[in-house]
Amino acid sequence: MRLRILSLAETDLLDGFRFYERQAAGIGWYFLESLTSDIESLRLYAGVHRRVFGFHRLLSGRFPYAIYYDLTSEEIRVWRVLDCRRNPRWITAQLKKVTVRARPETRPPEQP
């Protein structure tokens, strides 16, 4: 199955890298390696994780991050990689933005 990391998720990973690299040299790279490993594990375990706001959510094993993804018959799409230490309202808002803008198939039908 094809694994695709979408642009918002790439930006999230880069933001996390920068944050951890400011904490101490090399930790940013460890962050990327760890999250990449978590994302790669989706090739085996996609679909078994709890659903949150229409996405499956994989919690990272080493960092306080959540990987939000969905899957089709052909591919696994990683939409966001968000810091779980953020305000829950902020996380909810980020996921709702993706649902409304990038995932029109998940929008409720319009009222007449």
C-alpha positions in Angstrom: 0.0 0.0 0.0 1.3 3.4 -0.9 2.1 5.8 2.0 1.8 9.6 1.3 2.7 12.4 3.7 0.7 15.4 2.7 2.1 19.0 2.7 0.5 20.0 6.0 2.0 17.0 7.7 5.5 17.8 6.2 5.2 21.3 7.6 4.2 19.9 11.0 7.3 17.6 11.0 9.6 20.5 10.0 8.1 22.7 12.8 8.7 19.8 15.3 12.3 19.4 14.0 13.0 23.1 14.5 11.5 23.1 18.0 13.6 20.1 19.2 16.7 21.3 17.5 16.5 24.5 19.4 16.4 22.5 22.7 19.7 20.7 21.9 21.7 19.9 18.8 20.7 16.6 17.3 17.4 16.1 19.1 15.6 17.5 16.0 17.1 14.7 13.9 16.1 12.1 16.5 12.6 13.6 16.4 12.4 13.2 12.6 13.8 9.6 12.8 11.3 8.6 15.5 8.3 10.1 13.8 9.4 8.7 10.4 9.5 5.3 12.0 6.1 5.7 13.5 4.7 6.8 10.1 6.4 3.9 8.4 4.7 1.5 10.9 1.4 2.5 9.3 2.3 0.2 6.4 1.6 -2.7 8.8 -0.9 -1.2 11.3 -3.0 1.3 9.3 -6.6 1.3 10.3 -6.2 -0.2 13.8 -6.0 3.2 15.6 -8.8 5.1 17.2 -10.7 7.5 15.0 -10.7 11.2 16.0 -12.6 13.8 13.9 -12.8 11.4 11.0 -9.1 10.5 11.0 -7.2 7.6 12.5 -4.8 8.8 15.2 -1.5 7.1 15.9 0.3 8.3 19.0 4.1 8.5 18.7 6.1 6.2 20.9 8.8 8.7 21.8 7.5 12.2 21.4 4.2 13.8 22.5 2.9 13.9 18.9 -0.2 12.4 17.2 -0.2 11.3 13.6 -3.6 11.8 11.9 -4.2 9.8 8.8 -6.8 8.1 6.7 -6.7 5.3 4.2 -8.3 4.3 1.0 -8.0 1.0 -0.8 -4.8 2.3 -2.6 -3.0 4.5 -0.1 -2.5 5.7 3.4 -2.6 9.6 3.6 -0.9 11.3 6.6 -2.7 14.6 6.9 -1.3 16.2 10.1 1.4 15.5 12.7 0.4 17.6 15.8 2.0 18.2 19.2 -0.3 16.8 21.8 0.9 19.4 24.3 -1.0 22.1 22.4 -4.4 23.4 23.5 -7.0 20.8 22.6 -9.1 23.5 21.0 -6.2 24.4 18.7 -5.8 20.8 17.7 -9.5 20.5 17.0 -9.4 23.6 14.9 -6.5 22.3 12.9 -8.2 19.0 12.2 -11.5 20.7 11.3 -9.6 23.0 8.8 -8.3 19.9 7.0 -11.7 18.3 7.0 -13.4 21.3 5.5 -10.8 22.4 3.0 -8.9 19.3 1.9 -11.4 16.5 2.5 -14.7 17.6 0.8 -15.9 14.0 0.8 -16.3 14.1 4.6 -18.4 17.3 4.7 -22.0 16.8 5.7 -24.5 17.3 2.9 -25.7 20.9 2.5 -29.1 21.8 3.8 -31.7 22.9 1.2 
